[in-house]
Amino acid sequence: LVKHYLGTGMGRAALVELNWPYFLEELEIVDARIVVAVGSLVFKDLKRKLPMRVLRIPHYAYRYGDPAELRRRLDEAMDQVETARLEFERSAASVRG
């Protein structure tokens, strides 16, 4: 969400707001239907601000924890992403007829 070097002296919320138009443009370019956030902080921002479905995967900082727990959480998150993708494809196919 933030495209500027954090050494600008601006807080995170201000940086997100400053960069929000660029993020929306990126979503439009790729015609995003599902957004996957890495970590809880970004997930909360996106869920609050986006009209589309937002999913979350664990932040990579958790790689220092229990590898089995991280693998379980990542597998669960990726299953949710796959389910969302399949649901979107089904709904798009039904619209097309």
Contacts in CASP RR format, 6 or more apart in sequence:
PFRMAT RR
TARGET T0000
AUTHOR 0000-0000-0000
METHOD contacts of the structure
MODEL  1
LVKHYLGTGMGRAALVELNWPYFLEELEIVDARIVVAVGSLVFKDLKRKL
PMRVLRIPHYAYRYGDPAELRRRLDEAMDQVETARLEFERSAASVRG
1 15 0 8 1.000
1 16 0 8 1.000
1 19 0 8 1.000
1 20 0 8 1.000
1 23 0 8 1.000
1 42 0 8 1.000
1 45 0 8 1.000
1 46 0 8 1.000
2 12 0 8 1.000
2 15 0 8 1.000
2 16 0 8 1.000
2 19 0 8 1.000
3 19 0 8 1.000
3 22 0 8 1.000
4 10 0 8 1.000
4 15 0 8 1.000
4 18 0 8 1.000
4 19 0 8 1.000
6 15 0 8 1.000
8 15 0 8 1.000
10 18 0 8 1.000
16 45 0 8 1.000
20 49 0 8 1.000
27 35 0 8 1.000
32 52 0 8 1.000
33 52 0 8 1.000
33 53 0 8 1.000
33 88 0 8 1.000
34 52 0 8 1.000
34 53 0 8 1.000
34 55 0 8 1.000
34 81 0 8 1.000
34 84 0 8 1.000
34 85 0 8 1.000
34 88 0 8 1.000
35 46 0 8 1.000
35 50 0 8 1.000
35 52 0 8 1.000
35 53 0 8 1.000
35 54 0 8 1.000
35 55 0 8 1.000
36 54 0 8 1.000
36 55 0 8 1.000
36 56 0 8 1.000
36 57 0 8 1.000
36 77 0 8 1.000
36 81 0 8 1.000
37 43 0 8 1.000
37 45 0 8 1.000
37 46 0 8 1.000
37 47 0 8 1.000
37 54 0 8 1.000
37 55 0 8 1.000
37 56 0 8 1.000
37 57 0 8 1.000
38 56 0 8 1.000
38 57 0 8 1.000
38 58 0 8 1.000
38 59 0 8 1.000
38 60 0 8 1.000
39 56 0 8 1.000
39 57 0 8 1.000
39 58 0 8 1.000
39 59 0 8 1.000
40 56 0 8 1.000
40 59 0 8 1.000
43 54 0 8 1.000
43 56 0 8 1.000
46 54 0 8 1.000
47 54 0 8 1.000
53 84 0 8 1.000
55 77 0 8 1.000
55 80 0 8 1.000
55 81 0 8 1.000
55 84 0 8 1.000
56 77 0 8 1.000
57 73 0 8 1.000
57 74 0 8 1.000
57 77 0 8 1.000
57 78 0 8 1.000
57 81 0 8 1.000
58 70 0 8 1.000
58 73 0 8 1.000
58 74 0 8 1.000
58 77 0 8 1.000
62 70 0 8 1.000
62 73 0 8 1.000
63 70 0 8 1.000
END
